[in-house]
Amino acid sequence: MNSRDVFDTSSLFEKGYNCAETMVYGAMSTLGGDTSLVKIATPFGAGIGGRRDLCGMLTGGVLVIGSVFGRTDPKDIDQKGLAYKKSAEYYRWFKQEKKKVRCSEIVEGKFTGHTGVCVSLMDEAKVKLFEILEGKD
């Protein structure tokens, strides 16, 4: 799978999905997973409840990692460790690559919906997310 072409960020934004929803819906569609999981991403949009805090692309990506690597058995320590490792890798990349994890900092206080910076960052973030999902870490 060419991770650069996994889903079209702009078209999902244009349909009305927020940043976290775009990440979850796009990834689940690509993976053949449960796209209804998009509803768990809704409150993470625009920096958690529209508060411009933790970026929805970051939280949405972590939700996807959880859907793939998360555990259902609380005694499954290995699966928990793997989910933590993958999520930490994604967070580290985001922080190192963009130097910012807060929505308000990423859009430099000029939130007017899904700006060009959001689309550009989403395109980079989805590539990294799929590299992590595919084990290219």
Secondary structure, 3 states (H helix, E strand, C coil): CCHHHCCCHHHHHHHCCCHHHHHHHHHHHHHCCCHHHHHHHHHHCCCCCCCCCECHHHHHHHHHHHHHHCCCCCCCHHHHHHHHHHHHHHHHHHHHHHCCCEHHHHCCCCCCCCCHHHHHHHHHHHHHHHHHHCCCC
